[in-house]
Structures are given as C-alpha cells and as structure tokens.
Amino acid sequence: MSHPAPASGPQRRLPAVEERSAGGVVVDIHEGDARIAVIARRNRAGRLEWCLPKGHIEGQETLVETAAREVAEETGIEARVLVELGTIDYWFATPDRRIHKFVHHYLLEATGGHLTIENDPDQEAVDVAWLPLREAHRHLTFPNERRIAREAWQRLAGDA
C-alpha cells in the first residue's frame, strides 16, 4: 500500500543574511553624576521597551559615524564616539529569510543638543529619557543591552 506524499514538501531552509547596526551609550555628566540617554519604543505586542539608541548603516558610513548619527536622530543628543563597548548578535526571521543581526555599541560623550524624539526619521521612539548610568541596567528591557550599559559604567568608573 502506498502512502500519500506529505501535504507540504520538505521544509525549505530560508536563506541567511547578515545585517549590521550601530549605536550606543551616550553619556552626559550632570551635577557630578553620569547619565545616559535611552529611548522607549513599542514592540509588536504594544509593550513599551526601553533601549539604547541604534540603527542601520546608511550609504558609505562607518560604524562610528552610524552610531553618532543614530544617537542624534533618536535622542536629540549630539555626541562623539570615545571607544567601542562591544557587539551584540542575534538571529531573527522574516517570512523570506533568516537574519543574523550584529549591533556594534560604542561609548559616546554628549557634546550638545537636548532630549527629543522629533528628529527620528523612522519615528520609532515614543519617549526618550536620561537615566543615571549606575542604575541604567535596571531599566533597560534587554539583558544584552544591560550588559553593554554595565560595561560603559565599568569603563567610566575605572574598575574594568
């Protein structure tokens, strides 16, 4: 007796692509304490997520240039990159591909501007705030970004 073929053929493995983004921990010293600018965005389920500013490379930008531009666009704060803090990587899927995402995080020093989400061309951020750097890891939604914030604190506190 022959068995009918399965309704769906063999599972097709989606093609994998790499994507790179950059952003970081932008630090401002206010009344003797280090604080960082973080943004809030809503996830697909509508929950508020507090995260570090970051985004895609545009054109021929370097990762450093991307980090500074994304910080300015998403937080309103002009900043200069001081040092690389680390890279986070993770996988996610769209209907037609698997994406291996690399996000390069930098420590940046605020040099001007003021907090605003009005400059974000993607309109992803719904809020922006200063958080004390020493407590930032308690407020950030994602564990890997909490790790990056702790790394920034260790670099600045000198106990790395």
N, CA, C and O atoms as a GROMACS GRO file, in nm:
protein
  640
    1MET      N    1   0.085  -0.118   0.000
    1MET     CA    2   0.000   0.000   0.000
    1MET      C    3   0.088   0.123   0.000
    1MET      O    4   0.179   0.135   0.082
    2SER      N    5   0.062   0.215  -0.092
    2SER     CA    6   0.146   0.335  -0.097
    2SER      C    7   0.088   0.442  -0.006
    2SER      O    8  -0.033   0.455   0.011
    3HIS      N    9   0.180   0.519   0.053
    3HIS     CA   10   0.138   0.627   0.143
    3HIS      C   11   0.132   0.757   0.065
    3HIS      O   12   0.217   0.782  -0.020
    4PRO      N   13   0.031   0.842   0.093
    4PRO     CA   14   0.026   0.970   0.022
    4PRO      C   15   0.146   1.057   0.062
    4PRO      O   16   0.195   1.049   0.175
    5ALA      N   17   0.190   1.137  -0.030
    5ALA     CA   18   0.300   1.229  -0.001
    5ALA      C   19   0.255   1.331   0.102
    5ALA      O   20   0.137   1.366   0.105
    6PRO      N   21   0.346   1.379   0.187
    6PRO     CA   22   0.305   1.482   0.284
    6PRO      C   23   0.250   1.605   0.212
    6PRO      O   24   0.293   1.638   0.102
    7ALA      N   25   0.155   1.670   0.276
    7ALA     CA   26   0.088   1.786   0.214
    7ALA      C   27   0.187   1.896   0.180
    7ALA      O   28   0.179   1.957   0.074
    8SER      N   29   0.279   1.922   0.270
    8SER     CA   30   0.382   2.022   0.238
    8SER      C   31   0.511   1.947   0.215
    8SER      O   32   0.542   1.852   0.287
    9GLY      N   33   0.586   1.988   0.116
    9GLY     CA   34   0.710   1.922   0.080
    9GLY      C   35   0.812   1.934   0.190
    9GLY      O   36   0.781   1.980   0.300
   10PRO      N   37   0.934   1.894   0.163
   10PRO     CA   38   1.039   1.905   0.265
   10PRO      C   39   1.053   2.052   0.308
   10PRO      O   40   1.038   2.143   0.227
   11GLN      N   41   1.082   2.071   0.436
   11GLN     CA   42   1.094   2.208   0.489
   11GLN      C   43   1.212   2.278   0.421
   11GLN      O   44   1.326   2.233   0.429
   12ARG      N   45   1.181   2.388   0.356
   12ARG     CA   46   1.285   2.464   0.286
   12ARG      C   47   1.356   2.554   0.387
   12ARG      O   48   1.292   2.626   0.464
   13ARG      N   49   1.488   2.549   0.386
   13ARG     CA   50   1.565   2.634   0.478
   13ARG      C   51   1.576   2.774   0.416
   13ARG      O   52   1.620   2.788   0.302
   14LEU      N   53   1.536   2.874   0.492
   14LEU     CA   54   1.539   3.011   0.440
   14LEU      C   55   1.682   3.059   0.424
   14LEU      O   56   1.769   3.022   0.503
   15PRO      N   57   1.709   3.141   0.322
   15PRO     CA   58   1.844   3.196   0.307
   15PRO      C   59   1.878   3.287   0.426
   15PRO      O   60   1.791   3.355   0.482
   16ALA      N   61   2.005   3.287   0.462
   16ALA     CA   62   2.050   3.369   0.575
   16ALA      C   63   2.128   3.490   0.523
   16ALA      O   64   2.206   3.479   0.429
   17VAL      N   65   2.103   3.605   0.585
   17VAL     CA   66   2.178   3.726   0.551
   17VAL      C   67   2.228   3.790   0.680
   17VAL      O   68   2.172   3.768   0.788
   18GLU      N   69   2.333   3.870   0.666
   18GLU     CA   70   2.388   3.944   0.780
   18GLU      C   71   2.341   4.088   0.771
   18GLU      O   72   2.337   4.146   0.663
   19GLU      N   73   2.307   4.146   0.886
   19GLU     CA   74   2.276   4.289   0.894
   19GLU      C   75   2.361   4.348   1.005
   19GLU      O   76   2.384   4.285   1.107
   20ARG      N   77   2.407   4.473   0.983
   20ARG     CA   78   2.485   4.543   1.086
   20ARG      C   79   2.420   4.676   1.120
   20ARG      O   80   2.374   4.750   1.033
   21SER      N   81   2.418   4.704   1.249
   21SER     CA   82   2.370   4.832   1.301
   21SER      C   83   2.472   4.883   1.400
   21SER      O   84   2.562   4.810   1.442
   22ALA      N   85   2.458   5.010   1.436
   22ALA     CA   86   2.547   5.067   1.538
   22ALA      C   87   2.469   5.168   1.622
   22ALA      O   88   2.372   5.228   1.576
   23GLY      N   89   2.516   5.185   1.743
   23GLY     CA   90   2.455   5.280   1.836
   23GLY      C   91   2.535   5.280   1.962
   23GLY      O   92   2.655   5.249   1.961
   24GLY      N   93   2.470   5.314   2.072
   24GLY     CA   94   2.549   5.306   2.194
   24GLY      C   95   2.495   5.376   2.314
   24GLY      O   96   2.378   5.414   2.325
   25VAL      N   97   2.589   5.391   2.407
   25VAL     CA   98   2.565   5.451   2.537
   25VAL      C   99   2.619   5.593   2.530
   25VAL      O  100   2.741   5.613   2.530
   26VAL      N  101   2.529   5.691   2.525
   26VAL     CA  102   2.572   5.831   2.520
   26VAL      C  103   2.565   5.887   2.662
   26VAL      O  104   2.460   5.890   2.725
   27VAL      N  105   2.680   5.931   2.710
   27VAL     CA  106   2.695   5.972   2.849
   27VAL      C  107   2.708   6.123   2.860
   27VAL      O  108   2.777   6.188   2.782
   28ASP      N  109   2.638   6.177   2.959
   28ASP     CA  110   2.646   6.318   2.994
   28ASP      C  111   2.672   6.325   3.144
   28ASP      O  112   2.611   6.250   3.220
   29ILE      N  113   2.760   6.413   3.187
   29ILE     CA  114   2.783   6.431   3.331
   29ILE      C  115   2.695   6.547   3.376
   29ILE      O  116   2.709   6.660   3.330
   30HIS      N  117   2.604   6.516   3.469
   30HIS     CA  118   2.508   6.616   3.517
   30HIS      C  119   2.517   6.621   3.669
   30HIS      O  120   2.489   6.522   3.737
   31GLU      N  121   2.556   6.738   3.722
   31GLU     CA  122   2.572   6.756   3.867
   31GLU      C  123   2.657   6.645   3.928
   31GLU      O  124   2.626   6.591   4.034
   32GLY      N  125   2.767   6.613   3.857
   32GLY     CA  126   2.864   6.517   3.909
   32GLY      C  127   2.833   6.370   3.885
   32GLY      O  128   2.914   6.284   3.917
   33ASP      N  129   2.715   6.341   3.829
   33ASP     CA  130   2.680   6.202   3.803
   33ASP      C  131   2.668   6.176   3.654
   33ASP      O  132   2.620   6.260   3.578
   34ALA      N  133   2.713   6.056   3.613
   34ALA     CA  134   2.700   6.016   3.473
   34ALA      C  135   2.557   5.968   3.448
   34ALA      O  136   2.501   5.890   3.526
   35ARG      N  137   2.500   6.017   3.338
   35ARG     CA  138   2.366   5.971   3.299
   35ARG      C  139   2.370   5.936   3.151
   35ARG      O  140   2.453   5.987   3.076
   36ILE      N  141   2.280   5.848   3.109
   36ILE     CA  142   2.276   5.807   2.969
   36ILE      C  143   2.137   5.832   2.911
   36ILE      O  144   2.035   5.828   2.981
   37ALA      N  145   2.136   5.858   2.781
   37ALA     CA  146   2.010   5.879   2.709
   37ALA      C  147   1.960   5.745   2.656
   37ALA      O  148   2.032   5.673   2.588
   38VAL      N  149   1.835   5.712   2.690
   38VAL     CA  150   1.772   5.589   2.642
   38VAL      C  151   1.640   5.624   2.576
   38VAL      O  152   1.578   5.726   2.606
   39ILE      N  153   1.597   5.537   2.485
   39ILE     CA  154   1.471   5.562   2.417
   39ILE      C  155   1.370   5.452   2.451
   39ILE      O  156   1.408   5.341   2.487
   40ALA      N  157   1.243   5.486   2.439
   40ALA     CA  158   1.135   5.389   2.455
   40ALA      C  159   1.069   5.370   2.320
   40ALA      O  160   1.043   5.466   2.248
   41ARG      N  161   1.043   5.244   2.288
   41ARG     CA  162   0.967   5.213   2.166
   41ARG      C  163   0.867   5.104   2.202
   41ARG      O  164   0.882   5.035   2.302
   42ARG      N  165   0.766   5.088   2.119
   42ARG     CA  166   0.667   4.983   2.142
   42ARG      C  167   0.703   4.862   2.056
   42ARG      O  168   0.733   4.875   1.938
   43ASN      N  169   0.698   4.744   2.118
   43ASN     CA  170   0.723   4.623   2.041
   43ASN      C  171   0.595   4.583   1.966
   43ASN      O  172   0.493   4.651   1.977
   44ARG      N  173   0.602   4.473   1.892
   44ARG     CA  174   0.486   4.432   1.811
   44ARG      C  175   0.362   4.407   1.895
   44ARG      O  176   0.250   4.425   1.848
   45ALA      N  177   0.383   4.367   2.020
   45ALA     CA  178   0.270   4.340   2.109
   45ALA      C  179   0.219   4.468   2.177
   45ALA      O  180   0.122   4.465   2.252
   46GLY      N  181   0.287   4.581   2.148
   46GLY     CA  182   0.242   4.708   2.207
   46GLY      C  183   0.306   4.741   2.341
   46GLY      O  184   0.276   4.846   2.399
   47ARG      N  185   0.393   4.653   2.392
   47ARG     CA  186   0.460   4.681   2.520
   47ARG      C  187   0.573   4.780   2.501
   47ARG      O  188   0.641   4.780   2.399
   48LEU      N  189   0.592   4.865   2.602
   48LEU     CA  190   0.699   4.964   2.599
   48LEU      C  191   0.831   4.895   2.631
   48LEU      O  192   0.841   4.821   2.728
   49GLU      N  193   0.933   4.920   2.549
   49GLU     CA  194   1.067   4.867   2.570
   49GLU      C  195   1.164   4.984   2.579
   49GLU      O  196   1.167   5.070   2.490
   50TRP      N  197   1.244   4.988   2.685
   50TRP     CA  198   1.349   5.090   2.699
   50TRP      C  199   1.478   5.033   2.643
   50TRP      O  200   1.522   4.925   2.685
   51CYS      N  201   1.539   5.103   2.549
   51CYS     CA  202   1.659   5.050   2.485
   51CYS      C  203   1.759   5.160   2.452
   51CYS      O  204   1.731   5.279   2.460
   52LEU      N  205   1.878   5.112   2.414
   52LEU     CA  206   1.984   5.202   2.371
   52LEU      C  207   1.955   5.246   2.227
   52LEU      O  208   1.903   5.167   2.148
   53PRO      N  209   1.988   5.370   2.193
   53PRO     CA  210   1.967   5.415   2.054
   53PRO      C  211   2.061   5.342   1.959
   53PRO      O  212   2.179   5.322   1.988
   54LYS      N  213   2.006   5.302   1.844
   54LYS     CA  214   2.084   5.228   1.745
   54LYS      C  215   2.009   5.226   1.614
   54LYS      O  216   1.889   5.253   1.609
   55GLY      N  217   2.080   5.195   1.505
   55GLY     CA  218   2.013   5.184   1.377
   55GLY      C  219   2.107   5.138   1.267
   55GLY      O  220   2.226   5.116   1.288
   56HIS      N  221   2.049   5.126   1.148
   56HIS     CA  222   2.120   5.074   1.031
   56HIS      C  223   2.224   5.171   0.976
   56HIS      O  224   2.209   5.293   0.986
   57ILE      N  225   2.328   5.115   0.918
   57ILE     CA  226   2.429   5.191   0.844
   57ILE      C  227   2.362   5.249   0.720
   57ILE      O  228   2.284   5.181   0.654
   58GLU      N  229   2.393   5.374   0.688
   58GLU     CA  230   2.342   5.437   0.566
   58GLU      C  231   2.458   5.468   0.473
   58GLU      O  232   2.560   5.524   0.514
   59GLY      N  233   2.442   5.430   0.347
   59GLY     CA  234   2.543   5.461   0.245
   59GLY      C  235   2.679   5.405   0.281
   59GLY      O  236   2.693   5.288   0.315
   60GLN      N  237   2.780   5.493   0.273
   60GLN     CA  238   2.918   5.453   0.298
   60GLN      C  239   2.964   5.484   0.441
   60GLN      O  240   3.084   5.491   0.467
   61GLU      N  241   2.870   5.505   0.532
   61GLU     CA  242   2.905   5.536   0.671
   61GLU      C  243   2.992   5.428   0.734
   61GLU      O  244   2.982   5.309   0.701
   62THR      N  245   3.078   5.470   0.825
   62THR     CA  246   3.149   5.375   0.911
   62THR      C  247   3.055   5.343   1.028
   62THR      O  248   2.954   5.410   1.049
   63LEU      N  249   3.089   5.239   1.103
   63LEU     CA  250   3.010   5.205   1.222
   63LEU      C  251   3.010   5.320   1.322
   63LEU      O  252   2.907   5.348   1.385
   64VAL      N  253   3.124   5.388   1.337
   64VAL     CA  254   3.135   5.501   1.430
   64VAL      C  255   3.042   5.615   1.386
   64VAL      O  256   2.973   5.675   1.468
   65GLU      N  257   3.042   5.644   1.256
   65GLU     CA  258   2.955   5.751   1.204
   65GLU      C  259   2.807   5.714   1.223
   65GLU      O  260   2.725   5.799   1.257
   66THR      N  261   2.775   5.588   1.200
   66THR     CA  262   2.637   5.542   1.219
   66THR      C  263   2.596   5.559   1.364
   66THR      O  264   2.487   5.609   1.392
   67ALA      N  265   2.681   5.519   1.457
   67ALA     CA  266   2.648   5.529   1.600
   67ALA      C  267   2.618   5.674   1.638
   67ALA      O  268   2.517   5.700   1.704
   68ALA      N  269   2.703   5.767   1.597
   68ALA     CA  270   2.682   5.908   1.632
   68ALA      C  271   2.554   5.963   1.567
   68ALA      O  272   2.480   6.036   1.632
   69ARG      N  273   2.529   5.929   1.441
   69ARG     CA  274   2.409   5.977   1.372
   69ARG      C  275   2.283   5.921   1.436
   69ARG      O  276   2.187   5.995   1.460
   70GLU      N  277   2.282   5.792   1.464
   70GLU     CA  278   2.163   5.730   1.523
   70GLU      C  279   2.133   5.786   1.662
   70GLU      O  280   2.017   5.810   1.696
   71VAL      N  281   2.237   5.808   1.743
   71VAL     CA  282   2.217   5.869   1.875
   71VAL      C  283   2.153   6.007   1.859
   71VAL      O  284   2.059   6.040   1.931
   72ALA      N  285   2.204   6.086   1.765
   72ALA     CA  286   2.149   6.221   1.743
   72ALA      C  287   2.004   6.214   1.695
   72ALA      O  288   1.918   6.288   1.744
   73GLU      N  289   1.976   6.126   1.599
   73GLU     CA  290   1.841   6.116   1.545
   73GLU      C  291   1.741   6.067   1.649
   73GLU      O  292   1.631   6.121   1.660
   74GLU      N  293   1.779   5.964   1.725
   74GLU     CA  294   1.682   5.901   1.815
   74GLU      C  295   1.670   5.970   1.950
   74GLU      O  296   1.566   5.958   2.015
   75THR      N  297   1.774   6.044   1.994
   75THR     CA  298   1.768   6.108   2.127
   75THR      C  299   1.774   6.259   2.122
   75THR      O  300   1.736   6.324   2.220
   76GLY      N  301   1.821   6.318   2.011
   76GLY     CA  302   1.842   6.462   2.003
   76GLY      C  303   1.977   6.507   2.056
   76GLY      O  304   2.010   6.626   2.051
   77ILE      N  305   2.056   6.413   2.107
   77ILE     CA  306   2.184   6.448   2.169
   77ILE      C  307   2.297   6.432   2.068
   77ILE      O  308   2.316   6.324   2.011
   78GLU      N  309   2.373   6.540   2.045
   78GLU     CA  310   2.494   6.535   1.964
   78GLU      C  311   2.604   6.475   2.050
   78GLU      O  312   2.616   6.508   2.168
   79ALA      N  313   2.684   6.385   1.992
   79ALA     CA  314   2.785   6.317   2.073
   79ALA      C  315   2.902   6.272   1.986
   79ALA      O  316   2.890   6.258   1.864
   80ARG      N  317   3.015   6.250   2.054
   80ARG     CA  318   3.130   6.196   1.982
   80ARG      C  319   3.166   6.060   2.042
   80ARG      O  320   3.158   6.040   2.164
   81VAL      N  321   3.206   5.969   1.955
   81VAL     CA  322   3.240   5.834   1.997
   81VAL      C  323   3.376   5.834   2.069
   81VAL      O  324   3.472   5.894   2.021
   82LEU      N  325   3.381   5.766   2.183
   82LEU     CA  326   3.505   5.754   2.259
   82LEU      C  327   3.571   5.618   2.238
   82LEU      O  328   3.690   5.610   2.209
   83VAL      N  329   3.494   5.510   2.253
   83VAL     CA  330   3.552   5.375   2.249
   83VAL      C  331   3.441   5.274   2.217
   83VAL      O  332   3.324   5.298   2.244
   84GLU      N  333   3.480   5.160   2.158
   84GLU     CA  334   3.383   5.054   2.133
   84GLU      C  335   3.358   4.978   2.263
   84GLU      O  336   3.452   4.949   2.338
   85LEU      N  337   3.231   4.946   2.290
   85LEU     CA  338   3.195   4.874   2.413
   85LEU      C  339   3.174   4.726   2.388
   85LEU      O  340   3.200   4.644   2.476
   86GLY      N  341   3.128   4.691   2.270
   86GLY     CA  342   3.102   4.550   2.242
   86GLY      C  343   2.997   4.534   2.135
   86GLY      O  344   2.931   4.630   2.095
   87THR      N  345   2.983   4.412   2.088
   87THR     CA  346   2.887   4.380   1.982
   87THR      C  347   2.790   4.275   2.032
   87THR      O  348   2.830   4.176   2.093
   88ILE      N  349   2.664   4.298   2.004
   88ILE     CA  350   2.558   4.202   2.035
   88ILE      C  351   2.519   4.138   1.903
   88ILE      O  352   2.507   4.208   1.802
   89ASP      N  353   2.498   4.006   1.902
   89ASP     CA  354   2.445   3.945   1.780
   89ASP      C  355   2.332   3.851   1.816
   89ASP      O  356   2.332   3.787   1.921
   90TYR      N  357   2.235   3.844   1.727
   90TYR     CA  358   2.120   3.757   1.746
   90TYR      C  359   2.059   3.725   1.610
   90TYR      O  360   2.087   3.790   1.510
   91TRP      N  361   1.974   3.622   1.609
   91TRP     CA  362   1.907   3.578   1.486
   91TRP      C  363   1.759   3.612   1.496
   91TRP      O  364   1.701   3.607   1.605
   92PHE      N  365   1.697   3.647   1.384
   92PHE     CA  366   1.552   3.655   1.376
   92PHE      C  367   1.512   3.622   1.233
   92PHE      O  368   1.596   3.621   1.143
   93ALA      N  369   1.384   3.595   1.212
   93ALA     CA  370   1.338   3.554   1.080
   93ALA      C  371   1.228   3.647   1.030
   93ALA      O  372   1.147   3.698   1.106
   94THR      N  373   1.229   3.667   0.899
   94THR     CA  374   1.118   3.732   0.829
   94THR      C  375   1.056   3.621   0.744
   94THR      O  376   1.109   3.510   0.740
   95PRO      N  377   0.945   3.648   0.678
   95PRO     CA  378   0.883   3.539   0.600
   95PRO      C  379   0.976   3.478   0.494
   95PRO      O  380   0.958   3.362   0.458
   96ASP      N  381   1.073   3.553   0.444
   96ASP     CA  382   1.155   3.501   0.335
   96ASP      C  383   1.303   3.482   0.366
   96ASP      O  384   1.378   3.440   0.279
   97ARG      N  385   1.347   3.513   0.488
   97ARG     CA  386   1.489   3.498   0.518
   97ARG      C  387   1.514   3.492   0.668
   97ARG      O  388   1.433   3.534   0.750
   98ARG      N  389   1.632   3.437   0.702
   98ARG     CA  390   1.682   3.441   0.839
   98ARG      C  391   1.787   3.551   0.844
   98ARG      O  392   1.869   3.562   0.753
   99ILE      N  393   1.785   3.630   0.948
   99ILE     CA  394   1.878   3.743   0.957
   99ILE      C  395   1.966   3.728   1.080
   99ILE      O  396   1.917   3.712   1.192
  100HIS      N  397   2.097   3.734   1.057
  100HIS     CA  398   2.194   3.735   1.166
  100HIS      C  399   2.233   3.880   1.186
  100HIS      O  400   2.307   3.938   1.106
  101LYS      N  401   2.183   3.939   1.294
  101LYS     CA  402   2.199   4.082   1.319
  101LYS      C  403   2.316   4.104   1.414
  101LYS      O  404   2.329   4.037   1.516
  102PHE      N  405   2.402   4.200   1.377
  102PHE     CA  406   2.514   4.242   1.462
  102PHE      C  407   2.492   4.389   1.497
  102PHE      O  408   2.476   4.472   1.407
  103VAL      N  409   2.491   4.422   1.626
  103VAL     CA  410   2.475   4.561   1.669
  103VAL      C  411   2.602   4.601   1.744
  103VAL      O  412   2.633   4.547   1.850
  104HIS      N  413   2.675   4.696   1.686
  104HIS     CA  414   2.800   4.744   1.744
  104HIS      C  415   2.769   4.862   1.836
  104HIS      O  416   2.712   4.962   1.793
  105HIS      N  417   2.808   4.849   1.963
  105HIS     CA  418   2.780   4.953   2.062
  105HIS      C  419   2.907   5.029   2.099
  105HIS      O  420   3.013   4.970   2.118
  106TYR      N  421   2.892   5.160   2.108
  106TYR     CA  422   3.003   5.249   2.141
  106TYR      C  423   2.968   5.332   2.264
  106TYR      O  424   2.851   5.355   2.294
  107LEU      N  425   3.072   5.376   2.333
  107LEU     CA  426   3.057   5.474   2.440
  107LEU      C  427   3.074   5.610   2.375
  107LEU      O  428   3.176   5.636   2.310
  108LEU      N  429   2.976   5.698   2.392
  108LEU     CA  430   2.980   5.832   2.332
  108LEU      C  431   2.970   5.937   2.442
  108LEU      O  432   2.906   5.915   2.545
  109GLU      N  433   3.034   6.050   2.418
  109GLU     CA  434   3.028   6.164   2.510
  109GLU      C  435   2.935   6.269   2.450
  109GLU      O  436   2.953   6.313   2.336
  110ALA      N  437   2.834   6.308   2.528
  110ALA     CA  438   2.741   6.412   2.482
  110ALA      C  439   2.816   6.542   2.465
  110ALA      O  440   2.894   6.582   2.552
  111THR      N  441   2.794   6.610   2.350
  111THR     CA  442   2.860   6.738   2.325
  111THR      C  443   2.760   6.851   2.303
  111THR      O  444   2.799   6.968   2.295
  112GLY      N  445   2.631   6.819   2.292
  112GLY     CA  446   2.530   6.923   2.271
  112GLY      C  447   2.395   6.863   2.243
  112GLY      O  448   2.375   6.742   2.253
  113GLY      N  449   2.301   6.950   2.207
  113GLY     CA  450   2.166   6.906   2.179
  113GLY      C  451   2.082   6.896   2.305
  113GLY      O  452   2.128   6.928   2.414
  114HIS      N  453   1.958   6.853   2.288
  114HIS     CA  454   1.869   6.831   2.402
  114HIS      C  455   1.777   6.714   2.368
  114HIS      O  456   1.754   6.684   2.251
  115LEU      N  457   1.726   6.648   2.472
  115LEU     CA  458   1.644   6.528   2.450
  115LEU      C  459   1.520   6.561   2.368
  115LEU      O  460   1.443   6.650   2.402
  116THR      N  461   1.503   6.487   2.259
  116THR     CA  462   1.383   6.499   2.177
  116THR      C  463   1.372   6.376   2.087
  116THR      O  464   1.474   6.319   2.046
  117ILE      N  465   1.250   6.336   2.057
  117ILE     CA  466   1.230   6.228   1.960
  117ILE      C  467   1.185   6.285   1.826
  117ILE      O  468   1.152   6.210   1.734
  118GLU      N  469   1.183   6.418   1.815
  118GLU     CA  470   1.131   6.482   1.693
  118GLU      C  471   1.222   6.465   1.572
  118GLU      O  472   1.177   6.481   1.459
  119ASN      N  473   1.352   6.432   1.595
  119ASN     CA  474   1.447   6.422   1.483
  119ASN      C  475   1.456   6.284   1.424
  119ASN      O  476   1.535   6.262   1.331
  120ASP      N  477   1.378   6.188   1.476
  120ASP     CA  478   1.390   6.050   1.432
  120ASP      C  479   1.310   6.029   1.304
  120ASP      O  480   1.187   6.029   1.307
  121PRO      N  481   1.380   6.010   1.190
  121PRO     CA  482   1.308   5.996   1.063
  121PRO      C  483   1.219   5.871   1.060
  121PRO      O  484   1.120   5.868   0.988
  122ASP      N  485   1.255   5.769   1.139
  122ASP     CA  486   1.176   5.645   1.141
  122ASP      C  487   1.058   5.653   1.237
  122ASP      O  488   0.969   5.567   1.236
  123GLN      N  489   1.058   5.756   1.322
  123GLN     CA  490   0.950   5.772   1.422
  123GLN      C  491   0.930   5.645   1.505
  123GLN      O  492   0.817   5.609   1.539
  124GLU      N  493   1.041   5.578   1.537
  124GLU     CA  494   1.032   5.455   1.617
  124GLU      C  495   1.021   5.487   1.766
  124GLU      O  496   0.948   5.419   1.838
  125ALA      N  497   1.092   5.588   1.810
  125ALA     CA  498   1.094   5.620   1.953
  125ALA      C  499   0.963   5.689   1.992
  125ALA      O  500   0.915   5.778   1.921
  126VAL      N  501   0.908   5.648   2.106
  126VAL     CA  502   0.789   5.715   2.159
  126VAL      C  503   0.824   5.799   2.281
  126VAL      O  504   0.743   5.881   2.325
  127ASP      N  505   0.944   5.780   2.336
  127ASP     CA  506   0.988   5.860   2.450
  127ASP      C  507   1.140   5.852   2.458
  127ASP      O  508   1.201   5.762   2.401
  128VAL      N  509   1.198   5.947   2.527
  128VAL     CA  510   1.343   5.950   2.548
  128VAL      C  511   1.365   6.005   2.688
  128VAL      O  512   1.290   6.091   2.734
  129ALA      N  513   1.470   5.955   2.756
  129ALA     CA  514   1.493   5.999   2.894
  129ALA      C  515   1.640   5.985   2.930
  129ALA      O  516   1.714   5.905   2.870
  130TRP      N  517   1.682   6.064   3.028
  130TRP     CA  518   1.813   6.045   3.090
  130TRP      C  519   1.795   5.948   3.206
  130TRP      O  520   1.702   5.962   3.286
  131LEU      N  521   1.884   5.851   3.217
  131LEU     CA  522   1.886   5.760   3.331
  131LEU      C  523   2.023   5.768   3.396
  131LEU      O  524   2.124   5.780   3.325
  132PRO      N  525   2.030   5.762   3.530
  132PRO     CA  526   2.162   5.755   3.592
  132PRO      C  527   2.234   5.629   3.541
  132PRO      O  528   2.177   5.520   3.545
  133LEU      N  529   2.357   5.644   3.494
  133LEU     CA  530   2.428   5.530   3.435
  133LEU      C  531   2.439   5.414   3.534
  133LEU      O  532   2.427   5.298   3.494
  134ARG      N  533   2.461   5.444   3.661
  134ARG     CA  534   2.481   5.335   3.758
  134ARG      C  535   2.354   5.251   3.775
  134ARG      O  536   2.362   5.137   3.820
  135GLU      N  537   2.236   5.306   3.739
  135GLU     CA  538   2.110   5.232   3.752
  135GLU      C  539   2.050   5.192   3.618
  135GLU      O  540   1.946   5.126   3.615
  136ALA      N  541   2.113   5.229   3.509
  136ALA     CA  542   2.052   5.209   3.377
  136ALA      C  543   2.019   5.062   3.349
  136ALA      O  544   1.917   5.031   3.287
  137HIS      N  545   2.106   4.972   3.396
  137HIS     CA  546   2.083   4.830   3.367
  137HIS      C  547   1.952   4.780   3.427
  137HIS      O  548   1.899   4.678   3.383
  138ARG      N  549   1.898   4.851   3.530
  138ARG     CA  550   1.772   4.808   3.590
  138ARG      C  551   1.652   4.845   3.503
  138ARG      O  552   1.546   4.785   3.515
  139HIS      N  553   1.671   4.943   3.415
  139HIS     CA  554   1.558   4.994   3.336
  139HIS      C  555   1.556   4.945   3.192
  139HIS      O  556   1.450   4.942   3.129
  140LEU      N  557   1.672   4.907   3.140
  140LEU     CA  558   1.678   4.860   3.001
  140LEU      C  559   1.606   4.726   2.988
  140LEU      O  560   1.618   4.640   3.076
  141THR      N  561   1.532   4.708   2.880
  141THR     CA  562   1.449   4.589   2.862
  141THR      C  563   1.531   4.463   2.833
  141THR      O  564   1.500   4.356   2.884
  142PHE      N  565   1.636   4.477   2.752
  142PHE     CA  566   1.706   4.358   2.702
  142PHE      C  567   1.832   4.328   2.781
  142PHE      O  568   1.914   4.418   2.803
  143PRO      N  569   1.851   4.202   2.825
  143PRO     CA  570   1.969   4.166   2.904
  143PRO      C  571   2.100   4.201   2.835
  143PRO      O  572   2.194   4.245   2.901
  144ASN      N  573   2.109   4.182   2.703
  144ASN     CA  574   2.236   4.211   2.636
  144ASN      C  575   2.265   4.361   2.636
  144ASN      O  576   2.382   4.400   2.637
  145GLU      N  577   2.162   4.447   2.634
  145GLU     CA  578   2.186   4.592   2.644
  145GLU      C  579   2.219   4.630   2.788
  145GLU      O  580   2.295   4.725   2.810
  146ARG      N  581   2.163   4.559   2.886
  146ARG     CA  582   2.200   4.584   3.026
  146ARG      C  583   2.348   4.555   3.044
  146ARG      O  584   2.418   4.627   3.116
  147ARG      N  585   2.397   4.448   2.979
  147ARG     CA  586   2.539   4.413   2.986
  147ARG      C  587   2.625   4.524   2.927
  147ARG      O  588   2.729   4.558   2.982
  148ILE      N  589   2.583   4.581   2.814
  148ILE     CA  590   2.657   4.690   2.750
  148ILE      C  591   2.659   4.813   2.842
  148ILE      O  592   2.763   4.879   2.854
  149ALA      N  593   2.547   4.844   2.906
  149ALA     CA  594   2.542   4.959   2.999
  149ALA      C  595   2.636   4.937   3.118
  149ALA      O  596   2.703   5.029   3.163
  150ARG      N  597   2.640   4.813   3.169
  150ARG     CA  598   2.733   4.783   3.280
  150ARG      C  599   2.878   4.798   3.235
  150ARG      O  600   2.962   4.845   3.310
  151GLU      N  601   2.906   4.756   3.109
  151GLU     CA  602   3.041   4.772   3.054
  151GLU      C  603   3.078   4.921   3.047
  151GLU      O  604   3.191   4.958   3.078
  152ALA      N  605   2.982   5.005   3.005
  152ALA     CA  606   3.007   5.150   2.999
  152ALA      C  607   3.037   5.204   3.139
  152ALA      O  608   3.128   5.284   3.156
  153TRP      N  609   2.960   5.159   3.238
  153TRP     CA  610   2.982   5.204   3.376
  153TRP      C  611   3.121   5.162   3.423
  153TRP      O  612   3.192   5.242   3.486
  154GLN      N  613   3.162   5.039   3.393
  154GLN     CA  614   3.295   4.992   3.437
  154GLN      C  615   3.406   5.072   3.369
  154GLN      O  616   3.506   5.106   3.432
  155ARG      N  617   3.386   5.104   3.240
  155ARG     CA  618   3.488   5.184   3.168
  155ARG      C  619   3.502   5.321   3.235
  155ARG      O  620   3.614   5.369   3.256
  156LEU      N  621   3.390   5.383   3.267
  156LEU     CA  622   3.393   5.519   3.322
  156LEU      C  623   3.435   5.520   3.469
  156LEU      O  624   3.503   5.612   3.514
  157ALA      N  625   3.395   5.418   3.542
  157ALA     CA  626   3.429   5.413   3.686
  157ALA      C  627   3.572   5.366   3.706
  157ALA      O  628   3.627   5.379   3.816
  158GLY      N  629   3.632   5.312   3.601
  158GLY     CA  630   3.773   5.273   3.609
  158GLY      C  631   3.797   5.141   3.677
  158GLY      O  632   3.910   5.112   3.717
  159ASP      N  633   3.691   5.059   3.692
  159ASP     CA  634   3.714   4.929   3.757
  159ASP      C  635   3.693   4.814   3.658
  159ASP      O  636   3.656   4.704   3.697
  160ALA      N  637   3.718   4.842   3.531
  160ALA     CA  638   3.702   4.735   3.428
  160ALA      C  639   3.817   4.637   3.440
  160ALA      O  640   3.823   4.540   3.365
   0.00000   0.00000   0.00000
